[in-house]
């Protein structure tokens, strides 16, 4: 995950915490410079691509905190129904 860096209350970082804490994601700080971002993403992602077991563990971890149907629930709420 690469949270938006300019939001005053860092809400995207807060939203990512549960998934990261569960082991289902990594956070890479957005450095706002494309070259620095590419380097940081490469450093985070390339080791994952070399470790299928770690990717599988992250998949299981993210599934453990998933909320199936959440998008539909939010959409219905926003639509007033």
KEKE-313031 format. One line per 5 residues: number of its first residue (from 0); their letters; for each residue x negated, y, z of C-alpha. Coordinates in Angstrom, 2 decimals. Layout:
% residues N
NUM	a	X/Y/Z ~ ...
***
This chain:
% residues 81
0	xxxxx	0.00/0.00/0.00 ~ -1.18/3.51/-0.74 ~ 1.00/5.94/1.22 ~ 1.62/9.43/-0.08 ~ -1.05/11.58/1.58
5	xxxxx	0.70/14.96/1.79 ~ 3.82/14.23/3.81 ~ 3.65/16.18/7.05 ~ 4.89/13.41/9.36 ~ 3.14/10.60/7.47
10	xxxxx	6.42/8.69/7.20 ~ 5.11/6.32/4.53 ~ 2.28/5.30/6.86 ~ 4.83/4.66/9.59 ~ 7.02/2.67/7.20
15	xxxxx	4.04/0.52/6.23 ~ 3.07/-0.30/9.82 ~ 5.45/-3.24/10.31 ~ 4.31/-5.01/7.17 ~ 0.64/-4.33/7.86
20	xxxxx	0.98/-5.42/11.50 ~ 2.61/-8.65/10.37 ~ -0.35/-9.30/8.07 ~ 1.64/-8.95/4.87 ~ -0.08/-5.88/3.43
25	xxxxx	-3.13/-3.69/3.48 ~ -3.17/0.10/3.51 ~ -5.61/2.03/1.37 ~ -5.76/5.76/2.04 ~ -4.92/7.88/-0.99
30	xxxxx	-7.96/10.07/-1.45 ~ -6.19/12.07/-4.20 ~ -9.20/11.64/-6.50 ~ -8.56/8.98/-9.15 ~ -12.13/7.69/-9.14
35	xxxxx	-12.26/7.42/-5.36 ~ -8.85/5.72/-5.36 ~ -9.95/3.22/-8.00 ~ -13.03/2.38/-5.98 ~ -11.07/2.03/-2.72
40	xxxxx	-8.40/-0.12/-4.36 ~ -11.04/-2.32/-5.96 ~ -12.74/-2.80/-2.62 ~ -9.44/-3.82/-1.04 ~ -7.96/-5.92/-3.85
45	xxxxx	-10.88/-7.81/-5.37 ~ -11.57/-9.85/-2.21 ~ -7.86/-10.79/-2.09 ~ -7.98/-12.05/-5.64 ~ -10.88/-14.30/-4.68
50	xxxxx	-9.04/-15.75/-1.67 ~ -5.79/-17.47/-2.74 ~ -5.29/-18.76/0.79 ~ -5.31/-15.25/2.16 ~ -2.83/-14.12/-0.47
55	xxxxx	-0.54/-17.00/0.47 ~ -0.83/-16.07/4.16 ~ 0.06/-12.48/3.28 ~ 3.05/-13.69/1.25 ~ 4.32/-15.71/4.21
60	xxxxx	3.72/-12.81/6.59 ~ 5.62/-10.37/4.38 ~ 8.49/-12.84/4.04 ~ 8.68/-13.12/7.82 ~ 9.62/-9.44/8.11
65	xxxxx	11.71/-9.18/4.95 ~ 15.28/-8.00/5.01 ~ 17.05/-9.57/2.03 ~ 19.80/-7.37/0.69 ~ 18.48/-4.23/2.38
70	xxxxx	18.51/-2.17/-0.82 ~ 22.16/-3.02/-1.43 ~ 23.07/-2.17/2.17 ~ 21.37/1.22/1.89 ~ 22.94/1.90/-1.52
75	xxxxx	26.41/1.11/-0.18 ~ 25.81/3.32/2.85 ~ 24.65/6.18/0.61 ~ 27.70/5.74/-1.57 ~ 29.91/6.05/1.50
80	x	31.12/2.51/1.52
***
